Amino acid sequence: MEKQRIEEIDQFFSLWEEEKEKLAEYFRLRDYQTALEPMLKQIESFMTCLFLINNQTISSINSALEEIEKLPIKPLNSKERLSFLLERPSHYHSFIQLSELFTELQKLFKKEIAIRKTKTRLG
């Protein structure tokens, strides 16, 4: 995986960490209306990052949900979990679920980088 792509993917995770704090505050204050727009942006960001990790691009959100099943690197039950998020983006449970998805994806991404580095050294 080239360095530029790794840096681009890392930016998605950094941006999520920043936005997560703001979203947590909106939900703490029960300001669900204000949380809606940033949640939708972060769901889209997650999906873009997921496809980028798999060296794919998204043509549309609807087709992306179908394509997720074919991706080799993804959190468990990604399609179902993302469907839930898209149906209820302003719910607190959706925020928790999105946070878990980002955490799981970041772990899978780091694992993939480590595997590729090992293969490069051994190859």
Phi and psi in radians as a Rosetta constraint file:
Dihedral C 1 N 2 CA 2 C 2 CIRCULARHARMONIC -1.226 0.35
Dihedral N 2 CA 2 C 2 N 3 CIRCULARHARMONIC 2.664 0.35
Dihedral C 2 N 3 CA 3 C 3 CIRCULARHARMONIC -1.036 0.35
Dihedral N 3 CA 3 C 3 N 4 CIRCULARHARMONIC -0.716 0.35
Dihedral C 3 N 4 CA 4 C 4 CIRCULARHARMONIC -1.085 0.35
Dihedral N 4 CA 4 C 4 N 5 CIRCULARHARMONIC -0.736 0.35
Dihedral C 4 N 5 CA 5 C 5 CIRCULARHARMONIC -1.169 0.35
Dihedral N 5 CA 5 C 5 N 6 CIRCULARHARMONIC -0.676 0.35
Dihedral C 5 N 6 CA 6 C 6 CIRCULARHARMONIC -1.078 0.35
Dihedral N 6 CA 6 C 6 N 7 CIRCULARHARMONIC -0.767 0.35
Dihedral C 6 N 7 CA 7 C 7 CIRCULARHARMONIC -1.114 0.35
Dihedral N 7 CA 7 C 7 N 8 CIRCULARHARMONIC -0.706 0.35
Dihedral C 7 N 8 CA 8 C 8 CIRCULARHARMONIC -1.090 0.35
Dihedral N 8 CA 8 C 8 N 9 CIRCULARHARMONIC -0.763 0.35
Dihedral C 8 N 9 CA 9 C 9 CIRCULARHARMONIC -1.149 0.35
Dihedral N 9 CA 9 C 9 N 10 CIRCULARHARMONIC -0.738 0.35
Dihedral C 9 N 10 CA 10 C 10 CIRCULARHARMONIC -1.036 0.35
Dihedral N 10 CA 10 C 10 N 11 CIRCULARHARMONIC -0.562 0.35
Dihedral C 10 N 11 CA 11 C 11 CIRCULARHARMONIC -1.127 0.35
Dihedral N 11 CA 11 C 11 N 12 CIRCULARHARMONIC -0.615 0.35
Dihedral C 11 N 12 CA 12 C 12 CIRCULARHARMONIC -1.070 0.35
Dihedral N 12 CA 12 C 12 N 13 CIRCULARHARMONIC -0.742 0.35
Dihedral C 12 N 13 CA 13 C 13 CIRCULARHARMONIC -1.211 0.35
Dihedral N 13 CA 13 C 13 N 14 CIRCULARHARMONIC -0.658 0.35
Dihedral C 13 N 14 CA 14 C 14 CIRCULARHARMONIC -1.141 0.35
Dihedral N 14 CA 14 C 14 N 15 CIRCULARHARMONIC -0.774 0.35
Dihedral C 14 N 15 CA 15 C 15 CIRCULARHARMONIC -1.082 0.35
Dihedral N 15 CA 15 C 15 N 16 CIRCULARHARMONIC -0.714 0.35
Dihedral C 15 N 16 CA 16 C 16 CIRCULARHARMONIC -1.036 0.35
Dihedral N 16 CA 16 C 16 N 17 CIRCULARHARMONIC -0.764 0.35
Dihedral C 16 N 17 CA 17 C 17 CIRCULARHARMONIC -1.036 0.35
Dihedral N 17 CA 17 C 17 N 18 CIRCULARHARMONIC -0.675 0.35
Dihedral C 17 N 18 CA 18 C 18 CIRCULARHARMONIC -1.189 0.35
Dihedral N 18 CA 18 C 18 N 19 CIRCULARHARMONIC -0.840 0.35
Dihedral C 18 N 19 CA 19 C 19 CIRCULARHARMONIC -1.199 0.35
Dihedral N 19 CA 19 C 19 N 20 CIRCULARHARMONIC -0.551 0.35
Dihedral C 19 N 20 CA 20 C 20 CIRCULARHARMONIC -1.027 0.35
Dihedral N 20 CA 20 C 20 N 21 CIRCULARHARMONIC -0.698 0.35
Dihedral C 20 N 21 CA 21 C 21 CIRCULARHARMONIC -1.109 0.35
Dihedral N 21 CA 21 C 21 N 22 CIRCULARHARMONIC -0.759 0.35
Dihedral C 21 N 22 CA 22 C 22 CIRCULARHARMONIC -1.128 0.35
Dihedral N 22 CA 22 C 22 N 23 CIRCULARHARMONIC -0.791 0.35
Dihedral C 22 N 23 CA 23 C 23 CIRCULARHARMONIC -1.097 0.35
Dihedral N 23 CA 23 C 23 N 24 CIRCULARHARMONIC -0.710 0.35
Dihedral C 23 N 24 CA 24 C 24 CIRCULARHARMONIC -1.026 0.35
Dihedral N 24 CA 24 C 24 N 25 CIRCULARHARMONIC -0.691 0.35
Dihedral C 24 N 25 CA 25 C 25 CIRCULARHARMONIC -1.166 0.35
Dihedral N 25 CA 25 C 25 N 26 CIRCULARHARMONIC -0.757 0.35
Dihedral C 25 N 26 CA 26 C 26 CIRCULARHARMONIC -1.021 0.35
Dihedral N 26 CA 26 C 26 N 27 CIRCULARHARMONIC -0.773 0.35
Dihedral C 26 N 27 CA 27 C 27 CIRCULARHARMONIC -1.238 0.35
Dihedral N 27 CA 27 C 27 N 28 CIRCULARHARMONIC -0.612 0.35
Dihedral C 27 N 28 CA 28 C 28 CIRCULARHARMONIC -1.067 0.35
Dihedral N 28 CA 28 C 28 N 29 CIRCULARHARMONIC -0.665 0.35
Dihedral C 28 N 29 CA 29 C 29 CIRCULARHARMONIC -1.476 0.35
Dihedral N 29 CA 29 C 29 N 30 CIRCULARHARMONIC 0.001 0.35
Dihedral C 29 N 30 CA 30 C 30 CIRCULARHARMONIC 1.025 0.35
Dihedral N 30 CA 30 C 30 N 31 CIRCULARHARMONIC 0.598 0.35
Dihedral C 30 N 31 CA 31 C 31 CIRCULARHARMONIC -1.654 0.35
Dihedral N 31 CA 31 C 31 N 32 CIRCULARHARMONIC 1.241 0.35
Dihedral C 31 N 32 CA 32 C 32 CIRCULARHARMONIC -1.168 0.35
Dihedral N 32 CA 32 C 32 N 33 CIRCULARHARMONIC -0.561 0.35
Dihedral C 32 N 33 CA 33 C 33 CIRCULARHARMONIC -1.144 0.35
Dihedral N 33 CA 33 C 33 N 34 CIRCULARHARMONIC -0.752 0.35
Dihedral C 33 N 34 CA 34 C 34 CIRCULARHARMONIC -1.197 0.35
Dihedral N 34 CA 34 C 34 N 35 CIRCULARHARMONIC -0.547 0.35
Dihedral C 34 N 35 CA 35 C 35 CIRCULARHARMONIC -1.267 0.35
Dihedral N 35 CA 35 C 35 N 36 CIRCULARHARMONIC -0.411 0.35
Dihedral C 35 N 36 CA 36 C 36 CIRCULARHARMONIC -0.986 0.35
Dihedral N 36 CA 36 C 36 N 37 CIRCULARHARMONIC -0.954 0.35
Dihedral C 36 N 37 CA 37 C 37 CIRCULARHARMONIC -1.089 0.35
Dihedral N 37 CA 37 C 37 N 38 CIRCULARHARMONIC -0.866 0.35
Dihedral C 37 N 38 CA 38 C 38 CIRCULARHARMONIC -1.125 0.35
Dihedral N 38 CA 38 C 38 N 39 CIRCULARHARMONIC -0.547 0.35
Dihedral C 38 N 39 CA 39 C 39 CIRCULARHARMONIC -1.127 0.35
Dihedral N 39 CA 39 C 39 N 40 CIRCULARHARMONIC -0.794 0.35
Dihedral C 39 N 40 CA 40 C 40 CIRCULARHARMONIC -1.069 0.35
Dihedral N 40 CA 40 C 40 N 41 CIRCULARHARMONIC -0.697 0.35
Dihedral C 40 N 41 CA 41 C 41 CIRCULARHARMONIC -1.124 0.35
Dihedral N 41 CA 41 C 41 N 42 CIRCULARHARMONIC -0.697 0.35
Dihedral C 41 N 42 CA 42 C 42 CIRCULARHARMONIC -1.303 0.35
Dihedral N 42 CA 42 C 42 N 43 CIRCULARHARMONIC -0.534 0.35
Dihedral C 42 N 43 CA 43 C 43 CIRCULARHARMONIC -1.132 0.35
Dihedral N 43 CA 43 C 43 N 44 CIRCULARHARMONIC -0.769 0.35
Dihedral C 43 N 44 CA 44 C 44 CIRCULARHARMONIC -1.102 0.35
Dihedral N 44 CA 44 C 44 N 45 CIRCULARHARMONIC -0.725 0.35
Dihedral C 44 N 45 CA 45 C 45 CIRCULARHARMONIC -1.072 0.35
Dihedral N 45 CA 45 C 45 N 46 CIRCULARHARMONIC -0.751 0.35
Dihedral C 45 N 46 CA 46 C 46 CIRCULARHARMONIC -1.043 0.35
Dihedral N 46 CA 46 C 46 N 47 CIRCULARHARMONIC -0.819 0.35
Dihedral C 46 N 47 CA 47 C 47 CIRCULARHARMONIC -1.129 0.35
Dihedral N 47 CA 47 C 47 N 48 CIRCULARHARMONIC -0.702 0.35
Dihedral C 47 N 48 CA 48 C 48 CIRCULARHARMONIC -1.085 0.35
Dihedral N 48 CA 48 C 48 N 49 CIRCULARHARMONIC -0.787 0.35
Dihedral C 48 N 49 CA 49 C 49 CIRCULARHARMONIC -1.090 0.35
Dihedral N 49 CA 49 C 49 N 50 CIRCULARHARMONIC -0.768 0.35
Dihedral C 49 N 50 CA 50 C 50 CIRCULARHARMONIC -0.996 0.35
Dihedral N 50 CA 50 C 50 N 51 CIRCULARHARMONIC -0.815 0.35
Dihedral C 50 N 51 CA 51 C 51 CIRCULARHARMONIC -1.228 0.35
Dihedral N 51 CA 51 C 51 N 52 CIRCULARHARMONIC -0.638 0.35
Dihedral C 51 N 52 CA 52 C 52 CIRCULARHARMONIC -1.109 0.35
Dihedral N 52 CA 52 C 52 N 53 CIRCULARHARMONIC -0.733 0.35
Dihedral C 52 N 53 CA 53 C 53 CIRCULARHARMONIC -1.017 0.35
Dihedral N 53 CA 53 C 53 N 54 CIRCULARHARMONIC -0.620 0.35
Dihedral C 53 N 54 CA 54 C 54 CIRCULARHARMONIC -1.579 0.35
Dihedral N 54 CA 54 C 54 N 55 CIRCULARHARMONIC 0.198 0.35
Dihedral C 54 N 55 CA 55 C 55 CIRCULARHARMONIC 1.022 0.35
Dihedral N 55 CA 55 C 55 N 56 CIRCULARHARMONIC 0.709 0.35
Dihedral C 55 N 56 CA 56 C 56 CIRCULARHARMONIC -2.205 0.35
Dihedral N 56 CA 56 C 56 N 57 CIRCULARHARMONIC 2.937 0.35
Dihedral C 56 N 57 CA 57 C 57 CIRCULARHARMONIC -2.177 0.35
Dihedral N 57 CA 57 C 57 N 58 CIRCULARHARMONIC 2.749 0.35
Dihedral C 57 N 58 CA 58 C 58 CIRCULARHARMONIC -1.727 0.35
Dihedral N 58 CA 58 C 58 N 59 CIRCULARHARMONIC 2.274 0.35
Dihedral C 58 N 59 CA 59 C 59 CIRCULARHARMONIC -1.585 0.35
Dihedral N 59 CA 59 C 59 N 60 CIRCULARHARMONIC -0.691 0.35
Dihedral C 59 N 60 CA 60 C 60 CIRCULARHARMONIC -2.734 0.35
Dihedral N 60 CA 60 C 60 N 61 CIRCULARHARMONIC 2.785 0.35
Dihedral C 60 N 61 CA 61 C 61 CIRCULARHARMONIC -1.065 0.35
Dihedral N 61 CA 61 C 61 N 62 CIRCULARHARMONIC -0.763 0.35
Dihedral C 61 N 62 CA 62 C 62 CIRCULARHARMONIC -1.084 0.35
Dihedral N 62 CA 62 C 62 N 63 CIRCULARHARMONIC -0.810 0.35
Dihedral C 62 N 63 CA 63 C 63 CIRCULARHARMONIC -1.226 0.35
Dihedral N 63 CA 63 C 63 N 64 CIRCULARHARMONIC -0.517 0.35
Dihedral C 63 N 64 CA 64 C 64 CIRCULARHARMONIC -1.069 0.35
Dihedral N 64 CA 64 C 64 N 65 CIRCULARHARMONIC -0.711 0.35
Dihedral C 64 N 65 CA 65 C 65 CIRCULARHARMONIC -1.042 0.35
Dihedral N 65 CA 65 C 65 N 66 CIRCULARHARMONIC -0.664 0.35
Dihedral C 65 N 66 CA 66 C 66 CIRCULARHARMONIC -1.265 0.35
Dihedral N 66 CA 66 C 66 N 67 CIRCULARHARMONIC -0.654 0.35
Dihedral C 66 N 67 CA 67 C 67 CIRCULARHARMONIC -1.252 0.35
Dihedral N 67 CA 67 C 67 N 68 CIRCULARHARMONIC -0.426 0.35
Dihedral C 67 N 68 CA 68 C 68 CIRCULARHARMONIC -0.975 0.35
Dihedral N 68 CA 68 C 68 N 69 CIRCULARHARMONIC -0.656 0.35
Dihedral C 68 N 69 CA 69 C 69 CIRCULARHARMONIC -1.000 0.35
Dihedral N 69 CA 69 C 69 N 70 CIRCULARHARMONIC -0.518 0.35
Dihedral C 69 N 70 CA 70 C 70 CIRCULARHARMONIC -1.513 0.35
Dihedral N 70 CA 70 C 70 N 71 CIRCULARHARMONIC -0.184 0.35
Dihedral C 70 N 71 CA 71 C 71 CIRCULARHARMONIC -1.290 0.35
Dihedral N 71 CA 71 C 71 N 72 CIRCULARHARMONIC 2.365 0.35
Dihedral C 71 N 72 CA 72 C 72 CIRCULARHARMONIC -1.328 0.35
Dihedral N 72 CA 72 C 72 N 73 CIRCULARHARMONIC -0.544 0.35
Dihedral C 72 N 73 CA 73 C 73 CIRCULARHARMONIC -1.933 0.35
Dihedral N 73 CA 73 C 73 N 74 CIRCULARHARMONIC 1.901 0.35
Dihedral C 73 N 74 CA 74 C 74 CIRCULARHARMONIC -2.878 0.35
Dihedral N 74 CA 74 C 74 N 75 CIRCULARHARMONIC 2.646 0.35
Dihedral C 74 N 75 CA 75 C 75 CIRCULARHARMONIC -1.130 0.35
Dihedral N 75 CA 75 C 75 N 76 CIRCULARHARMONIC 2.726 0.35
Dihedral C 75 N 76 CA 76 C 76 CIRCULARHARMONIC -1.037 0.35
Dihedral N 76 CA 76 C 76 N 77 CIRCULARHARMONIC 2.478 0.35
Dihedral C 76 N 77 CA 77 C 77 CIRCULARHARMONIC 0.939 0.35
Dihedral N 77 CA 77 C 77 N 78 CIRCULARHARMONIC 0.621 0.35
Dihedral C 77 N 78 CA 78 C 78 CIRCULARHARMONIC -0.995 0.35
Dihedral N 78 CA 78 C 78 N 79 CIRCULARHARMONIC -0.800 0.35
Dihedral C 78 N 79 CA 79 C 79 CIRCULARHARMONIC -1.059 0.35
Dihedral N 79 CA 79 C 79 N 80 CIRCULARHARMONIC -0.832 0.35
Dihedral C 79 N 80 CA 80 C 80 CIRCULARHARMONIC -1.126 0.35
Dihedral N 80 CA 80 C 80 N 81 CIRCULARHARMONIC -0.754 0.35
Dihedral C 80 N 81 CA 81 C 81 CIRCULARHARMONIC -1.154 0.35
Dihedral N 81 CA 81 C 81 N 82 CIRCULARHARMONIC -0.711 0.35
Dihedral C 81 N 82 CA 82 C 82 CIRCULARHARMONIC -1.211 0.35
Dihedral N 82 CA 82 C 82 N 83 CIRCULARHARMONIC -0.631 0.35
Dihedral C 82 N 83 CA 83 C 83 CIRCULARHARMONIC -1.048 0.35
Dihedral N 83 CA 83 C 83 N 84 CIRCULARHARMONIC -0.762 0.35
Dihedral C 83 N 84 CA 84 C 84 CIRCULARHARMONIC -1.030 0.35
Dihedral N 84 CA 84 C 84 N 85 CIRCULARHARMONIC -0.796 0.35
Dihedral C 84 N 85 CA 85 C 85 CIRCULARHARMONIC -1.073 0.35
Dihedral N 85 CA 85 C 85 N 86 CIRCULARHARMONIC -0.740 0.35
Dihedral C 85 N 86 CA 86 C 86 CIRCULARHARMONIC -1.230 0.35
Dihedral N 86 CA 86 C 86 N 87 CIRCULARHARMONIC -0.482 0.35
Dihedral C 86 N 87 CA 87 C 87 CIRCULARHARMONIC -1.350 0.35
Dihedral N 87 CA 87 C 87 N 88 CIRCULARHARMONIC -0.537 0.35
Dihedral C 87 N 88 CA 88 C 88 CIRCULARHARMONIC -2.383 0.35
Dihedral N 88 CA 88 C 88 N 89 CIRCULARHARMONIC 1.038 0.35
Dihedral C 88 N 89 CA 89 C 89 CIRCULARHARMONIC -1.150 0.35
Dihedral N 89 CA 89 C 89 N 90 CIRCULARHARMONIC -0.397 0.35
Dihedral C 89 N 90 CA 90 C 90 CIRCULARHARMONIC -1.713 0.35
Dihedral N 90 CA 90 C 90 N 91 CIRCULARHARMONIC 0.200 0.35
Dihedral C 90 N 91 CA 91 C 91 CIRCULARHARMONIC -1.519 0.35
Dihedral N 91 CA 91 C 91 N 92 CIRCULARHARMONIC 2.543 0.35
Dihedral C 91 N 92 CA 92 C 92 CIRCULARHARMONIC -1.046 0.35
Dihedral N 92 CA 92 C 92 N 93 CIRCULARHARMONIC -0.715 0.35
Dihedral C 92 N 93 CA 93 C 93 CIRCULARHARMONIC -1.077 0.35
Dihedral N 93 CA 93 C 93 N 94 CIRCULARHARMONIC -0.555 0.35
Dihedral C 93 N 94 CA 94 C 94 CIRCULARHARMONIC -1.152 0.35
Dihedral N 94 CA 94 C 94 N 95 CIRCULARHARMONIC -0.680 0.35
Dihedral C 94 N 95 CA 95 C 95 CIRCULARHARMONIC -1.077 0.35
Dihedral N 95 CA 95 C 95 N 96 CIRCULARHARMONIC -0.791 0.35
Dihedral C 95 N 96 CA 96 C 96 CIRCULARHARMONIC -1.080 0.35
Dihedral N 96 CA 96 C 96 N 97 CIRCULARHARMONIC -0.762 0.35
Dihedral C 96 N 97 CA 97 C 97 CIRCULARHARMONIC -1.108 0.35
Dihedral N 97 CA 97 C 97 N 98 CIRCULARHARMONIC -0.742 0.35
Dihedral C 97 N 98 CA 98 C 98 CIRCULARHARMONIC -1.115 0.35
Dihedral N 98 CA 98 C 98 N 99 CIRCULARHARMONIC -0.697 0.35
Dihedral C 98 N 99 CA 99 C 99 CIRCULARHARMONIC -1.066 0.35
Dihedral N 99 CA 99 C 99 N 100 CIRCULARHARMONIC -0.760 0.35
Dihedral C 99 N 100 CA 100 C 100 CIRCULARHARMONIC -1.127 0.35
Dihedral N 100 CA 100 C 100 N 101 CIRCULARHARMONIC -0.715 0.35
Dihedral C 100 N 101 CA 101 C 101 CIRCULARHARMONIC -1.084 0.35
Dihedral N 101 CA 101 C 101 N 102 CIRCULARHARMONIC -0.766 0.35
Dihedral C 101 N 102 CA 102 C 102 CIRCULARHARMONIC -1.075 0.35
Dihedral N 102 CA 102 C 102 N 103 CIRCULARHARMONIC -0.756 0.35
Dihedral C 102 N 103 CA 103 C 103 CIRCULARHARMONIC -1.078 0.35
Dihedral N 103 CA 103 C 103 N 104 CIRCULARHARMONIC -0.819 0.35
Dihedral C 103 N 104 CA 104 C 104 CIRCULARHARMONIC -1.120 0.35
Dihedral N 104 CA 104 C 104 N 105 CIRCULARHARMONIC -0.737 0.35
Dihedral C 104 N 105 CA 105 C 105 CIRCULARHARMONIC -1.136 0.35
Dihedral N 105 CA 105 C 105 N 106 CIRCULARHARMONIC -0.687 0.35
Dihedral C 105 N 106 CA 106 C 106 CIRCULARHARMONIC -1.115 0.35
Dihedral N 106 CA 106 C 106 N 107 CIRCULARHARMONIC -0.703 0.35
Dihedral C 106 N 107 CA 107 C 107 CIRCULARHARMONIC -1.110 0.35
Dihedral N 107 CA 107 C 107 N 108 CIRCULARHARMONIC -0.754 0.35
Dihedral C 107 N 108 CA 108 C 108 CIRCULARHARMONIC -1.116 0.35
Dihedral N 108 CA 108 C 108 N 109 CIRCULARHARMONIC -0.674 0.35
Dihedral C 108 N 109 CA 109 C 109 CIRCULARHARMONIC -1.118 0.35
Dihedral N 109 CA 109 C 109 N 110 CIRCULARHARMONIC -0.812 0.35
Dihedral C 109 N 110 CA 110 C 110 CIRCULARHARMONIC -1.107 0.35
Dihedral N 110 CA 110 C 110 N 111 CIRCULARHARMONIC -0.669 0.35
Dihedral C 110 N 111 CA 111 C 111 CIRCULARHARMONIC -1.095 0.35
Dihedral N 111 CA 111 C 111 N 112 CIRCULARHARMONIC -0.767 0.35
Dihedral C 111 N 112 CA 112 C 112 CIRCULARHARMONIC -1.090 0.35
Dihedral N 112 CA 112 C 112 N 113 CIRCULARHARMONIC -0.726 0.35
Dihedral C 112 N 113 CA 113 C 113 CIRCULARHARMONIC -1.089 0.35
Dihedral N 113 CA 113 C 113 N 114 CIRCULARHARMONIC -0.778 0.35
Dihedral C 113 N 114 CA 114 C 114 CIRCULARHARMONIC -1.089 0.35
Dihedral N 114 CA 114 C 114 N 115 CIRCULARHARMONIC -0.731 0.35
Dihedral C 114 N 115 CA 115 C 115 CIRCULARHARMONIC -1.101 0.35
Dihedral N 115 CA 115 C 115 N 116 CIRCULARHARMONIC -0.763 0.35
Dihedral C 115 N 116 CA 116 C 116 CIRCULARHARMONIC -1.150 0.35
Dihedral N 116 CA 116 C 116 N 117 CIRCULARHARMONIC -0.657 0.35
Dihedral C 116 N 117 CA 117 C 117 CIRCULARHARMONIC -1.130 0.35
Dihedral N 117 CA 117 C 117 N 118 CIRCULARHARMONIC -0.721 0.35
Dihedral C 117 N 118 CA 118 C 118 CIRCULARHARMONIC -1.121 0.35
Dihedral N 118 CA 118 C 118 N 119 CIRCULARHARMONIC -0.770 0.35
Dihedral C 118 N 119 CA 119 C 119 CIRCULARHARMONIC -1.085 0.35
Dihedral N 119 CA 119 C 119 N 120 CIRCULARHARMONIC -0.685 0.35
Dihedral C 119 N 120 CA 120 C 120 CIRCULARHARMONIC -1.122 0.35
Dihedral N 120 CA 120 C 120 N 121 CIRCULARHARMONIC -0.743 0.35
Dihedral C 120 N 121 CA 121 C 121 CIRCULARHARMONIC -1.162 0.35
Dihedral N 121 CA 121 C 121 N 122 CIRCULARHARMONIC -0.682 0.35
Dihedral C 121 N 122 CA 122 C 122 CIRCULARHARMONIC -1.417 0.35
Dihedral N 122 CA 122 C 122 N 123 CIRCULARHARMONIC -0.485 0.35
